[in-house]
């Protein structure tokens, strides 16, 4: 499984934006479909909320890739 850290300057980033920013999804529409179809895990659990606020230390997983949020 491939893991990477995504650094952000704000307090949080919404899940759909994180998927686009990290390259897990190519577009916002693709991110929406992935999330709503139950293919995205947040901190080990399925998450279907596009607007889920991802904060420092939270992890999102799609397929064999994991991205962790780091607030700088």
Predicted model as a PDB file, atoms N, CA, C, CB and O in Angstrom, pLDDT in the B-factor column:
MODEL        1                                                                  
ATOM      1  N   UNK A   1       0.828  -1.183   0.000  1.00 81.00           N  
ATOM      2  CA  UNK A   1       0.000   0.000   0.000  1.00 81.00           C  
ATOM      3  C   UNK A   1       0.873   1.247   0.000  1.00 81.00           C  
ATOM      4  CB  UNK A   1      -0.943  -0.003   1.204  1.00 81.00           C  
ATOM      5  O   UNK A   1       1.843   1.334   0.754  1.00 81.00           O  
ATOM      6  N   UNK A   2       0.532   2.195  -0.834  1.00 87.00           N  
ATOM      7  CA  UNK A   2       1.314   3.422  -0.953  1.00 87.00           C  
ATOM      8  C   UNK A   2       0.699   4.501  -0.069  1.00 87.00           C  
ATOM      9  CB  UNK A   2       1.384   3.895  -2.429  1.00 87.00           C  
ATOM     10  O   UNK A   2      -0.504   4.754  -0.133  1.00 87.00           O  
ATOM     11  N   UNK A   3       1.531   5.135   0.757  1.00 92.00           N  
ATOM     12  CA  UNK A   3       1.063   6.170   1.671  1.00 92.00           C  
ATOM     13  C   UNK A   3       1.834   7.462   1.413  1.00 92.00           C  
ATOM     14  CB  UNK A   3       1.225   5.718   3.147  1.00 92.00           C  
ATOM     15  O   UNK A   3       3.034   7.440   1.139  1.00 92.00           O  
ATOM     16  N   UNK A   4       1.120   8.594   1.504  1.00 96.00           N  
ATOM     17  CA  UNK A   4       1.783   9.880   1.328  1.00 96.00           C  
ATOM     18  C   UNK A   4       1.142  10.920   2.241  1.00 96.00           C  
ATOM     19  CB  UNK A   4       1.715  10.336  -0.149  1.00 96.00           C  
ATOM     20  O   UNK A   4       0.012  10.754   2.699  1.00 96.00           O  
ATOM     21  N   UNK A   5       1.877  11.978   2.491  1.00 97.00           N  
ATOM     22  CA  UNK A   5       1.396  13.055   3.352  1.00 97.00           C  
ATOM     23  C   UNK A   5       1.063  14.261   2.481  1.00 97.00           C  
ATOM     24  CB  UNK A   5       2.456  13.426   4.441  1.00 97.00           C  
ATOM     25  O   UNK A   5       1.855  14.678   1.635  1.00 97.00           O  
ATOM     26  N   UNK A   6      -0.120  14.806   2.707  1.00 96.00           N  
ATOM     27  CA  UNK A   6      -0.568  16.001   1.998  1.00 96.00           C  
ATOM     28  C   UNK A   6      -0.556  17.161   2.989  1.00 96.00           C  
ATOM     29  CB  UNK A   6      -1.997  15.799   1.369  1.00 96.00           C  
ATOM     30  O   UNK A   6      -1.267  17.134   3.994  1.00 96.00           O  
ATOM     31  N   UNK A   7       0.249  18.173   2.703  1.00 97.00           N  
ATOM     32  CA  UNK A   7       0.373  19.320   3.606  1.00 97.00           C  
ATOM     33  C   UNK A   7      -0.608  20.411   3.196  1.00 97.00           C  
ATOM     34  CB  UNK A   7       1.822  19.869   3.607  1.00 97.00           C  
ATOM     35  O   UNK A   7      -0.708  20.764   2.022  1.00 97.00           O  
ATOM     36  N   UNK A   8      -1.336  20.942   4.189  1.00 97.00           N  
ATOM     37  CA  UNK A   8      -2.278  22.031   3.939  1.00 97.00           C  
ATOM     38  C   UNK A   8      -1.990  23.170   4.911  1.00 97.00           C  
ATOM     39  CB  UNK A   8      -3.751  21.543   4.078  1.00 97.00           C  
ATOM     40  O   UNK A   8      -1.383  22.966   5.963  1.00 97.00           O  
ATOM     41  N   UNK A   9      -2.430  24.362   4.547  1.00 96.00           N  
ATOM     42  CA  UNK A   9      -2.198  25.540   5.386  1.00 96.00           C  
ATOM     43  C   UNK A   9      -3.399  25.911   6.229  1.00 96.00           C  
ATOM     44  CB  UNK A   9      -1.815  26.708   4.533  1.00 96.00           C  
ATOM     45  O   UNK A   9      -3.283  26.748   7.124  1.00 96.00           O  
ATOM     46  N   UNK A  10      -4.546  25.314   5.968  1.00 96.00           N  
ATOM     47  CA  UNK A  10      -5.767  25.630   6.703  1.00 96.00           C  
ATOM     48  C   UNK A  10      -6.010  24.615   7.804  1.00 96.00           C  
ATOM     49  CB  UNK A  10      -6.966  25.679   5.759  1.00 96.00           C  
ATOM     50  O   UNK A  10      -5.284  23.629   7.932  1.00 96.00           O  
ATOM     51  N   UNK A  11      -7.044  24.871   8.598  1.00 97.00           N  
ATOM     52  CA  UNK A  11      -7.393  23.982   9.713  1.00 97.00           C  
ATOM     53  C   UNK A  11      -7.888  22.633   9.213  1.00 97.00           C  
ATOM     54  CB  UNK A  11      -8.458  24.631  10.598  1.00 97.00           C  
ATOM     55  O   UNK A  11      -7.676  21.609   9.862  1.00 97.00           O  
ATOM     56  N   UNK A  12      -8.558  22.634   8.041  1.00 98.00           N  
ATOM     57  CA  UNK A  12      -9.097  21.394   7.483  1.00 98.00           C  
ATOM     58  C   UNK A  12      -9.215  21.527   5.967  1.00 98.00           C  
ATOM     59  CB  UNK A  12     -10.477  21.056   8.112  1.00 98.00           C  
ATOM     60  O   UNK A  12      -9.103  22.618   5.407  1.00 98.00           O  
ATOM     61  N   UNK A  13      -9.448  20.372   5.314  1.00 98.00           N  
ATOM     62  CA  UNK A  13      -9.747  20.315   3.888  1.00 98.00           C  
ATOM     63  C   UNK A  13     -10.891  19.322   3.746  1.00 98.00           C  
ATOM     64  CB  UNK A  13      -8.478  19.894   3.020  1.00 98.00           C  
ATOM     65  O   UNK A  13     -10.906  18.283   4.406  1.00 98.00           O  
ATOM     66  N   UNK A  14     -11.847  19.642   2.886  1.00 98.00           N  
ATOM     67  CA  UNK A  14     -12.975  18.728   2.698  1.00 98.00           C  
ATOM     68  C   UNK A  14     -12.509  17.500   1.929  1.00 98.00           C  
ATOM     69  CB  UNK A  14     -14.144  19.430   1.952  1.00 98.00           C  
ATOM     70  O   UNK A  14     -11.606  17.569   1.095  1.00 98.00           O  
ATOM     71  N   UNK A  15     -13.146  16.380   2.230  1.00 98.00           N  
ATOM     72  CA  UNK A  15     -12.735  15.095   1.664  1.00 98.00           C  
ATOM     73  C   UNK A  15     -12.687  15.119   0.146  1.00 98.00           C  
ATOM     74  CB  UNK A  15     -13.671  14.004   2.122  1.00 98.00           C  
ATOM     75  O   UNK A  15     -11.713  14.644  -0.440  1.00 98.00           O  
ATOM     76  N   UNK A  16     -13.713  15.659  -0.512  1.00 97.00           N  
ATOM     77  CA  UNK A  16     -13.694  15.654  -1.972  1.00 97.00           C  
ATOM     78  C   UNK A  16     -12.536  16.497  -2.516  1.00 97.00           C  
ATOM     79  CB  UNK A  16     -15.028  16.175  -2.519  1.00 97.00           C  
ATOM     80  O   UNK A  16     -11.924  16.141  -3.523  1.00 97.00           O  
ATOM     81  N   UNK A  17     -12.243  17.606  -1.850  1.00 97.00           N  
ATOM     82  CA  UNK A  17     -11.113  18.443  -2.266  1.00 97.00           C  
ATOM     83  C   UNK A  17      -9.782  17.727  -2.038  1.00 97.00           C  
ATOM     84  CB  UNK A  17     -11.129  19.778  -1.504  1.00 97.00           C  
ATOM     85  O   UNK A  17      -8.861  17.848  -2.846  1.00 97.00           O  
ATOM     86  N   UNK A  18      -9.686  16.990  -0.949  1.00 98.00           N  
ATOM     87  CA  UNK A  18      -8.471  16.229  -0.657  1.00 98.00           C  
ATOM     88  C   UNK A  18      -8.212  15.188  -1.741  1.00 98.00           C  
ATOM     89  CB  UNK A  18      -8.579  15.548   0.718  1.00 98.00           C  
ATOM     90  O   UNK A  18      -7.073  15.004  -2.171  1.00 98.00           O  
ATOM     91  N   UNK A  19      -9.263  14.513  -2.179  1.00 97.00           N  
ATOM     92  CA  UNK A  19      -9.092  13.497  -3.219  1.00 97.00           C  
ATOM     93  C   UNK A  19      -8.582  14.126  -4.509  1.00 97.00           C  
ATOM     94  CB  UNK A  19     -10.416  12.760  -3.476  1.00 97.00           C  
ATOM     95  O   UNK A  19      -7.717  13.556  -5.173  1.00 97.00           O  
ATOM     96  N   UNK A  20      -9.106  15.296  -4.871  1.00 97.00           N  
ATOM     97  CA  UNK A  20      -8.632  15.996  -6.073  1.00 97.00           C  
ATOM     98  C   UNK A  20      -7.201  16.485  -5.882  1.00 97.00           C  
ATOM     99  CB  UNK A  20      -9.556  17.183  -6.410  1.00 97.00           C  
ATOM    100  O   UNK A  20      -6.345  16.258  -6.737  1.00 97.00           O  
ATOM    101  N   UNK A  21      -6.944  17.153  -4.767  1.00 95.00           N  
ATOM    102  CA  UNK A  21      -5.636  17.744  -4.486  1.00 95.00           C  
ATOM    103  C   UNK A  21      -4.528  16.694  -4.474  1.00 95.00           C  
ATOM    104  CB  UNK A  21      -5.669  18.476  -3.153  1.00 95.00           C  
ATOM    105  O   UNK A  21      -3.415  16.946  -4.936  1.00 95.00           O  
ATOM    106  N   UNK A  22      -4.842  15.527  -3.944  1.00 96.00           N  
ATOM    107  CA  UNK A  22      -3.832  14.471  -3.811  1.00 96.00           C  
ATOM    108  C   UNK A  22      -3.680  13.630  -5.081  1.00 96.00           C  
ATOM    109  CB  UNK A  22      -4.185  13.567  -2.648  1.00 96.00           C  
ATOM    110  O   UNK A  22      -2.732  12.854  -5.205  1.00 96.00           O  
ATOM    111  N   UNK A  23      -4.609  13.784  -6.014  1.00 95.00           N  
ATOM    112  CA  UNK A  23      -4.549  13.003  -7.236  1.00 95.00           C  
ATOM    113  C   UNK A  23      -5.253  11.661  -7.161  1.00 95.00           C  
ATOM    114  CB  UNK A  23      -3.146  12.786  -7.603  1.00 95.00           C  
ATOM    115  O   UNK A  23      -5.177  10.872  -8.103  1.00 95.00           O  
ATOM    116  N   UNK A  24      -5.938  11.388  -6.059  1.00 95.00           N  
ATOM    117  CA  UNK A  24      -6.698  10.143  -5.962  1.00 95.00           C  
ATOM    118  C   UNK A  24      -7.889  10.176  -6.915  1.00 95.00           C  
ATOM    119  CB  UNK A  24      -7.176   9.907  -4.512  1.00 95.00           C  
ATOM    120  O   UNK A  24      -8.340   9.135  -7.395  1.00 95.00           O  
ATOM    121  N   UNK A  25      -8.397  11.382  -7.187  1.00 96.00           N  
ATOM    122  CA  UNK A  25      -9.465  11.580  -8.166  1.00 96.00           C  
ATOM    123  C   UNK A  25      -9.011  12.682  -9.118  1.00 96.00           C  
ATOM    124  CB  UNK A  25     -10.835  11.948  -7.468  1.00 96.00           C  
ATOM    125  O   UNK A  25      -8.359  13.641  -8.704  1.00 96.00           O  
ATOM    126  N   UNK A  26      -9.359  12.541 -10.391  1.00 95.00           N  
ATOM    127  CA  UNK A  26      -8.925  13.539 -11.364  1.00 95.00           C  
ATOM    128  C   UNK A  26      -9.801  14.779 -11.368  1.00 95.00           C  
ATOM    129  CB  UNK A  26      -8.907  12.937 -12.736  1.00 95.00           C  
ATOM    130  O   UNK A  26      -9.334  15.876 -11.677  1.00 95.00           O  
ATOM    131  N   UNK A  27     -11.089  14.603 -11.020  1.00 95.00           N  
ATOM    132  CA  UNK A  27     -12.017  15.737 -11.030  1.00 95.00           C  
ATOM    133  C   UNK A  27     -12.889  15.709  -9.783  1.00 95.00           C  
ATOM    134  CB  UNK A  27     -12.896  15.718 -12.302  1.00 95.00           C  
ATOM    135  O   UNK A  27     -12.942  14.711  -9.065  1.00 95.00           O  
ATOM    136  N   UNK A  28     -13.569  16.820  -9.541  1.00 94.00           N  
ATOM    137  CA  UNK A  28     -14.500  16.867  -8.423  1.00 94.00           C  
ATOM    138  C   UNK A  28     -15.647  15.895  -8.618  1.00 94.00           C  
ATOM    139  CB  UNK A  28     -15.037  18.272  -8.241  1.00 94.00           C  
ATOM    140  O   UNK A  28     -16.132  15.295  -7.659  1.00 94.00           O  
ATOM    141  N   UNK A  29     -16.079  15.739  -9.861  1.00 96.00           N  
ATOM    142  CA  UNK A  29     -17.157  14.796 -10.160  1.00 96.00           C  
ATOM    143  C   UNK A  29     -16.753  13.364  -9.860  1.00 96.00           C  
ATOM    144  CB  UNK A  29     -17.574  14.916 -11.614  1.00 96.00           C  
ATOM    145  O   UNK A  29     -17.539  12.587  -9.319  1.00 96.00           O  
ATOM    146  N   UNK A  30     -15.526  13.022 -10.213  1.00 97.00           N  
ATOM    147  CA  UNK A  30     -15.034  11.673  -9.924  1.00 97.00           C  
ATOM    148  C   UNK A  30     -14.937  11.463  -8.420  1.00 97.00           C  
ATOM    149  CB  UNK A  30     -13.659  11.434 -10.590  1.00 97.00           C  
ATOM    150  O   UNK A  30     -15.297  10.399  -7.916  1.00 97.00           O  
ATOM    151  N   UNK A  31     -14.452  12.472  -7.698  1.00 97.00           N  
ATOM    152  CA  UNK A  31     -14.349  12.379  -6.234  1.00 97.00           C  
ATOM    153  C   UNK A  31     -15.726  12.141  -5.622  1.00 97.00           C  
ATOM    154  CB  UNK A  31     -13.715  13.667  -5.643  1.00 97.00           C  
ATOM    155  O   UNK A  31     -15.880  11.310  -4.727  1.00 97.00           O  
ATOM    156  N   UNK A  32     -16.727  12.875  -6.111  1.00 97.00           N  
ATOM    157  CA  UNK A  32     -18.100  12.735  -5.606  1.00 97.00           C  
ATOM    158  C   UNK A  32     -18.604  11.300  -5.785  1.00 97.00           C  
ATOM    159  CB  UNK A  32     -19.045  13.723  -6.330  1.00 97.00           C  
ATOM    160  O   UNK A  32     -19.170  10.715  -4.863  1.00 97.00           O  
ATOM    161  N   UNK A  33     -18.392  10.743  -6.976  1.00 97.00           N  
ATOM    162  CA  UNK A  33     -18.854   9.380  -7.264  1.00 97.00           C  
ATOM    163  C   UNK A  33     -18.137   8.366  -6.374  1.00 97.00           C  
ATOM    164  CB  UNK A  33     -18.628   9.035  -8.750  1.00 97.00           C  
ATOM    165  O   UNK A  33     -18.773   7.468  -5.823  1.00 97.00           O  
ATOM    166  N   UNK A  34     -16.819   8.504  -6.231  1.00 98.00           N  
ATOM    167  CA  UNK A  34     -16.050   7.570  -5.405  1.00 98.00           C  
ATOM    168  C   UNK A  34     -16.542   7.583  -3.958  1.00 98.00           C  
ATOM    169  CB  UNK A  34     -14.553   7.918  -5.455  1.00 98.00           C  
ATOM    170  O   UNK A  34     -16.707   6.535  -3.333  1.00 98.00           O  
ATOM    171  N   UNK A  35     -16.774   8.792  -3.441  1.00 98.00           N  
ATOM    172  CA  UNK A  35     -17.201   8.931  -2.047  1.00 98.00           C  
ATOM    173  C   UNK A  35     -18.610   8.384  -1.857  1.00 98.00           C  
ATOM    174  CB  UNK A  35     -17.141  10.402  -1.608  1.00 98.00           C  
ATOM    175  O   UNK A  35     -18.852   7.584  -0.953  1.00 98.00           O  
ATOM    176  N   UNK A  36     -19.533   8.812  -2.702  1.00 97.00           N  
ATOM    177  CA  UNK A  36     -20.932   8.419  -2.528  1.00 97.00           C  
ATOM    178  C   UNK A  36     -21.173   6.940  -2.800  1.00 97.00           C  
ATOM    179  CB  UNK A  36     -21.809   9.242  -3.434  1.00 97.00           C  
ATOM    180  O   UNK A  36     -22.171   6.383  -2.343  1.00 97.00           O  
ATOM    181  N   UNK A  37     -20.269   6.295  -3.539  1.00 98.00           N  
ATOM    182  CA  UNK A  37     -20.428   4.867  -3.803  1.00 98.00           C  
ATOM    183  C   UNK A  37     -19.757   4.002  -2.741  1.00 98.00           C  
ATOM    184  CB  UNK A  37     -19.864   4.529  -5.166  1.00 98.00           C  
ATOM    185  O   UNK A  37     -19.748   2.776  -2.854  1.00 98.00           O  
ATOM    186  N   UNK A  38     -19.192   4.639  -1.704  1.00 98.00           N  
ATOM    187  CA  UNK A  38     -18.626   3.889  -0.585  1.00 98.00           C  
ATOM    188  C   UNK A  38     -17.248   3.310  -0.844  1.00 98.00           C  
ATOM    189  CB  UNK A  38     -19.541   2.793  -0.220  1.00 98.00           C  
ATOM    190  O   UNK A  38     -16.852   2.348  -0.186  1.00 98.00           O  
ATOM    191  N   UNK A  39     -16.506   3.879  -1.795  1.00 98.00           N  
ATOM    192  CA  UNK A  39     -15.187   3.348  -2.129  1.00 98.00           C  
ATOM    193  C   UNK A  39     -14.048   4.027  -1.375  1.00 98.00           C  
ATOM    194  CB  UNK A  39     -14.953   3.480  -3.600  1.00 98.00           C  
ATOM    195  O   UNK A  39     -12.891   3.626  -1.498  1.00 98.00           O  
ATOM    196  N   UNK A  40     -14.380   5.063  -0.588  1.00 98.00           N  
ATOM    197  CA  UNK A  40     -13.351   5.830   0.125  1.00 98.00           C  
ATOM    198  C   UNK A  40     -13.457   5.561   1.621  1.00 98.00           C  
ATOM    199  CB  UNK A  40     -13.490   7.351  -0.165  1.00 98.00           C  
ATOM    200  O   UNK A  40     -14.545   5.585   2.196  1.00 98.00           O  
ATOM    201  N   UNK A  41     -12.320   5.309   2.233  1.00 98.00           N  
ATOM    202  CA  UNK A  41     -12.253   5.078   3.671  1.00 98.00           C  
ATOM    203  C   UNK A  41     -11.589   6.283   4.342  1.00 98.00           C  
ATOM    204  CB  UNK A  41     -11.473   3.764   3.989  1.00 98.00           C  
ATOM    205  O   UNK A  41     -10.604   6.822   3.837  1.00 98.00           O  
ATOM    206  N   UNK A  42     -12.137   6.692   5.475  1.00 98.00           N  
ATOM    207  CA  UNK A  42     -11.534   7.751   6.284  1.00 98.00           C  
ATOM    208  C   UNK A  42     -11.212   7.151   7.640  1.00 98.00           C  
ATOM    209  CB  UNK A  42     -12.484   9.002   6.420  1.00 98.00           C  
ATOM    210  O   UNK A  42     -12.099   6.678   8.351  1.00 98.00           O  
ATOM    211  N   UNK A  43      -9.943   7.175   7.986  1.00 98.00           N  
ATOM    212  CA  UNK A  43      -9.478   6.598   9.250  1.00 98.00           C  
ATOM    213  C   UNK A  43      -9.977   5.169   9.431  1.00 98.00           C  
ATOM    214  CB  UNK A  43      -9.937   7.459  10.425  1.00 98.00           C  
ATOM    215  O   UNK A  43     -10.358   4.765  10.530  1.00 98.00           O  
ATOM    216  N   UNK A  44      -9.968   4.407   8.331  1.00 97.00           N  
ATOM    217  CA  UNK A  44     -10.303   2.987   8.393  1.00 97.00           C  
ATOM    218  C   UNK A  44     -11.764   2.641   8.241  1.00 97.00           C  
ATOM    219  CB  UNK A  44      -9.842   2.451   9.653  1.00 97.00           C  
ATOM    220  O   UNK A  44     -12.110   1.459   8.242  1.00 97.00           O  
ATOM    221  N   UNK A  45     -12.648   3.637   8.109  1.00 98.00           N  
ATOM    222  CA  UNK A  45     -14.080   3.368   7.981  1.00 98.00           C  
ATOM    223  C   UNK A  45     -14.618   4.001   6.704  1.00 98.00           C  
ATOM    224  CB  UNK A  45     -14.850   3.898   9.210  1.00 98.00           C  
ATOM    225  O   UNK A  45     -14.159   5.066   6.291  1.00 98.00           O  
ATOM    226  N   UNK A  46     -15.606   3.333   6.074  1.00 98.00           N  
ATOM    227  CA  UNK A  46     -16.218   3.880   4.869  1.00 98.00           C  
ATOM    228  C   UNK A  46     -16.836   5.233   5.200  1.00 98.00           C  
ATOM    229  CB  UNK A  46     -17.287   2.907   4.292  1.00 98.00           C  
ATOM    230  O   UNK A  46     -17.503   5.385   6.224  1.00 98.00           O  
ATOM    231  N   UNK A  47     -16.613   6.208   4.335  1.00 98.00           N  
ATOM    232  CA  UNK A  47     -17.182   7.542   4.518  1.00 98.00           C  
ATOM    233  C   UNK A  47     -17.885   7.952   3.231  1.00 98.00           C  
ATOM    234  CB  UNK A  47     -16.080   8.581   4.906  1.00 98.00           C  
ATOM    235  O   UNK A  47     -17.287   7.919   2.155  1.00 98.00           O  
ATOM    236  N   UNK A  48     -19.162   8.341   3.339  1.00 97.00           N  
ATOM    237  CA  UNK A  48     -19.921   8.762   2.162  1.00 97.00           C  
ATOM    238  C   UNK A  48     -20.266  10.254   2.210  1.00 97.00           C  
ATOM    239  CB  UNK A  48     -21.201   7.935   2.042  1.00 97.00           C  
ATOM    240  O   UNK A  48     -21.132  10.718   1.468  1.00 97.00           O  
ATOM    241  N   UNK A  49     -19.594  10.994   3.077  1.00 96.00           N  
ATOM    242  CA  UNK A  49     -19.837  12.434   3.203  1.00 96.00           C  
ATOM    243  C   UNK A  49     -18.781  13.215   2.423  1.00 96.00           C  
ATOM    244  CB  UNK A  49     -19.835  12.862   4.693  1.00 96.00           C  
ATOM    245  O   UNK A  49     -17.616  13.257   2.818  1.00 96.00           O  
ATOM    246  N   UNK A  50     -19.194  13.836   1.309  1.00 93.00           N  
ATOM    247  CA  UNK A  50     -18.254  14.606   0.479  1.00 93.00           C  
ATOM    248  C   UNK A  50     -17.615  15.746   1.253  1.00 93.00           C  
ATOM    249  CB  UNK A  50     -18.963  15.159  -0.749  1.00 93.00           C  
ATOM    250  O   UNK A  50     -16.433  16.041   1.078  1.00 93.00           O  
ATOM    251  N   UNK A  51     -18.399  16.383   2.106  1.00 96.00           N  
ATOM    252  CA  UNK A  51     -17.926  17.557   2.830  1.00 96.00           C  
ATOM    253  C   UNK A  51     -17.237  17.241   4.143  1.00 96.00           C  
ATOM    254  CB  UNK A  51     -19.064  18.466   3.090  1.00 96.00           C  
ATOM    255  O   UNK A  51     -16.993  18.146   4.941  1.00 96.00           O  
ATOM    256  N   UNK A  52     -16.919  15.986   4.386  1.00 98.00           N  
ATOM    257  CA  UNK A  52     -16.245  15.587   5.628  1.00 98.00           C  
ATOM    258  C   UNK A  52     -14.983  16.425   5.812  1.00 98.00           C  
ATOM    259  CB  UNK A  52     -15.896  14.068   5.611  1.00 98.00           C  
ATOM    260  O   UNK A  52     -14.138  16.491   4.920  1.00 98.00           O  
ATOM    261  N   UNK A  53     -14.862  17.060   6.970  1.00 98.00           N  
ATOM    262  CA  UNK A  53     -13.695  17.894   7.243  1.00 98.00           C  
ATOM    263  C   UNK A  53     -12.528  17.008   7.670  1.00 98.00           C  
ATOM    264  CB  UNK A  53     -14.011  18.952   8.336  1.00 98.00           C  
ATOM    265  O   UNK A  53     -12.579  16.332   8.698  1.00 98.00           O  
ATOM    266  N   UNK A  54     -11.484  17.030   6.859  1.00 98.00           N  
ATOM    267  CA  UNK A  54     -10.294  16.244   7.127  1.00 98.00           C  
ATOM    268  C   UNK A  54      -9.285  17.139   7.837  1.00 98.00           C  
ATOM    269  CB  UNK A  54      -9.698  15.648   5.814  1.00 98.00           C  
ATOM    270  O   UNK A  54      -8.839  18.145   7.285  1.00 98.00           O  
ATOM    271  N   UNK A  55      -8.932  16.768   9.057  1.00 98.00           N  
ATOM    272  CA  UNK A  55      -8.046  17.585   9.886  1.00 98.00           C  
ATOM    273  C   UNK A  55      -6.681  16.905  10.044  1.00 98.00           C  
ATOM    274  CB  UNK A  55      -8.685  17.839  11.272  1.00 98.00           C  
ATOM    275  O   UNK A  55      -6.477  15.785   9.575  1.00 98.00           O  
ATOM    276  N   UNK A  56      -5.765  17.589  10.701  1.00 98.00           N  
ATOM    277  CA  UNK A  56      -4.413  17.088  10.911  1.00 98.00           C  
ATOM    278  C   UNK A  56      -4.425  15.649  11.430  1.00 98.00           C  
ATOM    279  CB  UNK A  56      -3.663  17.993  11.887  1.00 98.00           C  
ATOM    280  O   UNK A  56      -5.053  15.356  12.447  1.00 98.00           O  
ATOM    281  N   UNK A  57      -3.736  14.768  10.734  1.00 98.00           N  
ATOM    282  CA  UNK A  57      -3.622  13.372  11.157  1.00 98.00           C  
ATOM    283  C   UNK A  57      -4.669  12.451  10.564  1.00 98.00           C  
ATOM    284  CB  UNK A  57      -3.700  13.296  12.629  1.00 98.00           C  
ATOM    285  O   UNK A  57      -4.518  11.232  10.643  1.00 98.00           O  
ATOM    286  N   UNK A  58      -5.736  12.997   9.968  1.00 98.00           N  
ATOM    287  CA  UNK A  58      -6.754  12.153   9.340  1.00 98.00           C  
ATOM    288  C   UNK A  58      -6.190  11.502   8.092  1.00 98.00           C  
ATOM    289  CB  UNK A  58      -8.014  12.972   8.994  1.00 98.00           C  
ATOM    290  O   UNK A  58      -5.342  12.074   7.408  1.00 98.00           O  
ATOM    291  N   UNK A  59      -6.674  10.282   7.799  1.00 98.00           N  
ATOM    292  CA  UNK A  59      -6.199   9.541   6.636  1.00 98.00           C  
ATOM    293  C   UNK A  59      -7.384   9.157   5.746  1.00 98.00           C  
ATOM    294  CB  UNK A  59      -5.414   8.277   7.075  1.00 98.00           C  
ATOM    295  O   UNK A  59      -8.437   8.741   6.229  1.00 98.00           O  
ATOM    296  N   UNK A  60      -7.186   9.308   4.444  1.00 98.00           N  
ATOM    297  CA  UNK A  60      -8.182   8.874   3.462  1.00 98.00           C  
ATOM    298  C   UNK A  60      -7.544   7.786   2.604  1.00 98.00           C  
ATOM    299  CB  UNK A  60      -8.686  10.079   2.575  1.00 98.00           C  
ATOM    300  O   UNK A  60      -6.372   7.874   2.237  1.00 98.00           O  
ATOM    301  N   UNK A  61      -8.332   6.762   2.290  1.00 97.00           N  
ATOM    302  CA  UNK A  61      -7.820   5.659   1.478  1.00 97.00           C  
ATOM    303  C   UNK A  61      -8.773   5.379   0.331  1.00 97.00           C  
ATOM    304  CB  UNK A  61      -7.619   4.391   2.332  1.00 97.00           C  
ATOM    305  O   UNK A  61      -9.989   5.307   0.508  1.00 97.00           O  
ATOM    306  N   UNK A  62      -8.193   5.224  -0.840  1.00 97.00           N  
ATOM    307  CA  UNK A  62      -8.933   4.763  -2.014  1.00 97.00           C  
ATOM    308  C   UNK A  62      -8.027   3.768  -2.721  1.00 97.00           C  
ATOM    309  CB  UNK A  62      -9.352   5.964  -2.971  1.00 97.00           C  
ATOM    310  O   UNK A  62      -6.888   4.088  -3.060  1.00 97.00           O  
ATOM    311  N   UNK A  63      -8.526   2.583  -2.939  1.00 95.00           N  
ATOM    312  CA  UNK A  63      -7.713   1.537  -3.566  1.00 95.00           C  
ATOM    313  C   UNK A  63      -6.508   1.229  -2.693  1.00 95.00           C  
ATOM    314  CB  UNK A  63      -7.258   1.963  -4.982  1.00 95.00           C  
ATOM    315  O   UNK A  63      -6.642   0.988  -1.494  1.00 95.00           O  
ATOM    316  N   UNK A  64      -5.325   1.240  -3.310  1.00 95.00           N  
ATOM    317  CA  UNK A  64      -4.110   0.903  -2.563  1.00 95.00           C  
ATOM    318  C   UNK A  64      -3.324   2.146  -2.141  1.00 95.00           C  
ATOM    319  CB  UNK A  64      -3.221  -0.003  -3.400  1.00 95.00           C  
ATOM    320  O   UNK A  64      -2.153   2.051  -1.773  1.00 95.00           O  
ATOM    321  N   UNK A  65      -3.982   3.320  -2.198  1.00 96.00           N  
ATOM    322  CA  UNK A  65      -3.290   4.564  -1.805  1.00 96.00           C  
ATOM    323  C   UNK A  65      -3.928   5.175  -0.566  1.00 96.00           C  
ATOM    324  CB  UNK A  65      -3.311   5.585  -2.960  1.00 96.00           C  
ATOM    325  O   UNK A  65      -5.151   5.211  -0.427  1.00 96.00           O  
ATOM    326  N   UNK A  66      -3.083   5.647   0.319  1.00 97.00           N  
ATOM    327  CA  UNK A  66      -3.514   6.340   1.538  1.00 97.00           C  
ATOM    328  C   UNK A  66      -2.881   7.711   1.547  1.00 97.00           C  
ATOM    329  CB  UNK A  66      -3.132   5.540   2.825  1.00 97.00           C  
ATOM    330  O   UNK A  66      -1.688   7.853   1.275  1.00 97.00           O  
ATOM    331  N   UNK A  67      -3.687   8.739   1.863  1.00 98.00           N  
ATOM    332  CA  UNK A  67      -3.140  10.081   2.024  1.00 98.00           C  
ATOM    333  C   UNK A  67      -3.473  10.556   3.435  1.00 98.00           C  
ATOM    334  CB  UNK A  67      -3.709  11.068   0.941  1.00 98.00           C  
ATOM    335  O   UNK A  67      -4.593  10.393   3.918  1.00 98.00           O  
ATOM    336  N   UNK A  68      -2.476  11.145   4.077  1.00 98.00           N  
ATOM    337  CA  UNK A  68      -2.636  11.662   5.435  1.00 98.00           C  
ATOM    338  C   UNK A  68      -2.523  13.184   5.395  1.00 98.00           C  
ATOM    339  CB  UNK A  68      -1.572  11.046   6.405  1.00 98.00           C  
ATOM    340  O   UNK A  68      -1.643  13.740   4.737  1.00 98.00           O  
ATOM    341  N   UNK A  69      -3.429  13.843   6.112  1.00 98.00           N  
ATOM    342  CA  UNK A  69      -3.440  15.302   6.162  1.00 98.00           C  
ATOM    343  C   UNK A  69      -2.447  15.778   7.207  1.00 98.00           C  
ATOM    344  CB  UNK A  69      -4.857  15.838   6.474  1.00 98.00           C  
ATOM    345  O   UNK A  69      -2.413  15.268   8.327  1.00 98.00           O  
ATOM    346  N   UNK A  70      -1.637  16.763   6.827  1.00 98.00           N  
ATOM    347  CA  UNK A  70      -0.700  17.389   7.754  1.00 98.00           C  
ATOM    348  C   UNK A  70      -0.875  18.903   7.658  1.00 98.00           C  
ATOM    349  CB  UNK A  70       0.782  16.967   7.442  1.00 98.00           C  
ATOM    350  O   UNK A  70      -0.667  19.490   6.596  1.00 98.00           O  
ATOM    351  N   UNK A  71      -1.261  19.535   8.774  1.00 96.00           N  
ATOM    352  CA  UNK A  71      -1.439  20.980   8.793  1.00 96.00           C  
ATOM    353  C   UNK A  71      -0.086  21.612   9.134  1.00 96.00           C  
ATOM    354  CB  UNK A  71      -2.551  21.409   9.823  1.00 96.00           C  
ATOM    355  O   UNK A  71       0.544  21.273  10.136  1.00 96.00           O  
ATOM    356  N   UNK A  72       0.340  22.539   8.271  1.00 94.00           N  
ATOM    357  CA  UNK A  72       1.634  23.190   8.493  1.00 94.00           C  
ATOM    358  C   UNK A  72       1.440  24.663   8.836  1.00 94.00           C  
ATOM    359  CB  UNK A  72       2.534  23.047   7.248  1.00 94.00           C  
ATOM    360  O   UNK A  72       2.417  25.379   9.057  1.00 94.00           O  
TER     361      UNK A  72                                                      
ENDMDL                                                                          
END                                                                             
